[in-house]
Amino acid sequence: MGLTRKDTTDGARAEAIAAGYLEARGLVIVARNYRVRGGEIDLIARSGKVTVFVEVRLRRHPAFGSAADSITVAKRKRLIRTARHWLATHGVAQCRFDCVLLERLDATAVEWIPDAFTAD
């Protein structure tokens, strides 16, 4: 099976690295690129009974700020709105928002921030 154009983008590669990293730490990936009008969540995982919404950010050039800096208030609001849609349609109660940050496409250069922000 060949790779699609989307699979070969840096963003898709960063998400694949993040998914592998999280799976190696016991999380189970249940969805990728979950989209609703007005938002997208890169990865949705399970950690025990907790649904984990994961934002993956790749920033190679520090001149544009760090990967963490790119998760703005507006971005968090879109993630929360999208997560609420997932929760409403899947009947899940307990959740958290994690971030996986990469400064380069390298599985050894992953920074995982569990519970990075809340919906409050």
NORPEPE-V199356 format. One record per backbone hydrogen bond with DSSP energy under -0.5 kcal/mol. NH is the residue of the N-H (numbers start at 0). CO is the residue of the C=O. If there is no record, write none. Layout:
NH	CO
NH	CO
This chain:
7	3
7	4
8	5
12	8
13	9
14	10
15	11
16	12
17	13
18	14
19	15
20	16
21	17
22	18
23	19
24	20
24	21
25	22
26	21
27	45
28	26
29	43
30	43
32	41
33	40
35	38
38	35
40	33
42	53
43	30
44	51
45	27
46	49
49	46
50	93
51	44
52	50
52	95
53	42
53	51
54	52
54	97
55	53
56	99
58	101
61	59
63	60
64	61
69	65
69	66
70	67
71	69
75	71
76	72
77	73
78	74
79	75
80	76
81	77
82	78
83	79
84	80
85	81
86	82
87	83
88	84
89	85
90	86
91	86
95	50
96	116
97	52
97	95
98	112
99	54
100	98
100	110
101	56
102	108
105	103
108	105
109	106
110	100
111	109
112	98
112	110
113	111
115	96
115	112
116	96
